[in-house]
Amino acid sequence: MIWANAVSGMEVHDDCKLRFLELKAKRTHRFIVFKIEEKQKQVVVEKVGEPIQNYEDFAESLPADECRYAVYNFDFMTEENCQKSRIFFIAWSPDTVRVRSKMIYASSNDRFKRELDGIQVELQATDPTEMGLDVIKSRVN
């Protein structure tokens, strides 16, 4: 288990925090997909979604055969007709991924989330149905 200690020592690239702050404070992004670069031992920004992009665009940006972390800024209307939003953190870990990759992402998950101050809802997903729009909508109340 020597590599587990090395794995949990993943650094978080400054760009990850910067982009997250932009999403949270300025609403300049709809979503951000993060990836672990094993060779550099750090989490980096892989893709940033424009504010006009929707949930479908976000879901399609997650690879079917690789783990990722992602944040999604979900806008919705309350029953009182108030415009609100929630920032979702999604740990994407498809069933088809190698165990080693799943372990790397799982062991770095908590540390990475601590770097992103302002996450309101968290989801773990192993297939698209576990993070479908209906699931997102059910978690905002």
Residue pairs with C-beta under 8 A, 6 or more apart in sequence:
4 103
4 107
6 41
7 103
7 104
7 107
7 108
8 107
8 108
8 111
9 41
10 36
10 41
10 42
10 43
10 104
10 108
10 111
10 112
11 40
11 41
11 42
11 43
12 42
12 43
12 111
12 112
12 115
13 42
13 43
13 44
13 45
15 44
15 45
16 32
16 34
16 43
16 44
16 45
16 112
16 115
16 116
17 115
17 116
19 29
19 32
19 45
19 48
20 32
20 71
20 115
20 116
20 118
22 28
22 29
23 29
23 30
23 31
23 32
23 71
23 73
23 87
24 73
24 87
24 118
27 51
27 73
28 51
29 48
29 49
29 50
29 51
29 73
30 49
30 50
30 51
30 52
30 53
30 54
30 57
30 58
30 72
30 73
31 48
31 49
31 53
31 57
31 58
31 61
31 70
31 71
31 72
31 73
32 45
32 47
32 48
32 49
32 70
32 71
33 45
33 46
33 47
33 48
33 49
33 61
33 62
33 68
33 69
33 70
34 43
34 44
34 45
34 46
34 68
34 69
34 70
34 71
34 112
35 43
35 44
35 46
35 66
35 68
35 69
36 42
36 43
36 44
36 67
36 104
36 105
36 108
37 43
37 44
38 104
43 69
43 108
43 112
46 68
47 61
49 57
49 58
49 61
55 72
55 74
55 133
55 136
58 70
58 72
59 128
59 131
59 132
61 70
62 68
62 70
62 92
63 94
64 94
64 96
65 94
65 96
65 97
66 94
66 97
66 101
67 91
67 92
67 93
67 94
67 97
67 101
67 102
67 104
67 105
68 92
68 105
69 89
69 90
69 91
69 92
69 105
69 109
69 112
70 89
70 90
70 92
71 87
71 88
71 89
71 90
71 116
71 119
72 87
72 88
72 90
72 136
73 85
73 86
73 87
73 88
74 85
74 86
74 87
74 88
74 136
74 140
75 83
75 84
75 85
76 83
76 84
76 85
76 86
76 137
76 140
77 83
77 84
78 84
84 140
86 120
86 121
86 139
86 140
87 118
87 119
87 120
87 121
88 119
88 120
88 121
88 122
88 123
88 136
88 139
89 113
89 116
89 119
89 121
89 122
89 123
90 122
90 123
90 124
90 125
90 131
91 105
91 106
91 109
91 122
91 123
91 124
91 125
92 125
92 131
93 102
93 105
93 106
93 124
93 125
93 126
94 126
94 127
95 126
95 127
113 119
113 122
121 139
121 140
123 130
123 131
123 135
123 136
123 139
124 130
125 131
129 135
